[in-house]
Every structure is written in C-alpha cells, then in structure tokens.
Amino acid sequence: MAISKHEAKERARRNWAQWRLLLSDISITYSDLNLMDDDDIMEANAALDIHMEVLKKPEK
C-alpha cells in the first residue's frame, strides 16, 4: 500500500537535507546520497549555501 500524501510530505520534511541536494543544480545523484554519511550531507548543504550566496553577490 502506498503512503498517504501527508506521510510523504512528513518524510520529505524529515529528509529535506538529502532532498535539497538532490533537487539542486549541483549534480548530486541519489546514488551519491546513498554513499554519504550525515556529516557529508551537512557539509554539502553548507557548501550549497555558500555557492548560493556567491551567486547572489553582484559582480564588480
């Protein structure tokens, strides 16, 4: 039996650190995520935050 829409949303929220990387444009795959531990995932999210900040800064 498939999970409910509500349960799917809750699981997505719980696993947002992984989904954020997968849905970003930095080419991390589902297979990549399976090889990463929690520290790797947190570091990749921090790097994504930095990358997004750099992209927002106006060029001089």
Secondary structure, 3 states (H helix, E strand, C coil): CCCCHHHHHHHHHHCHHHHHHHHCCCCCCHHHHHHCCHHHHHHHHHHHHHHHHHHHCCCC
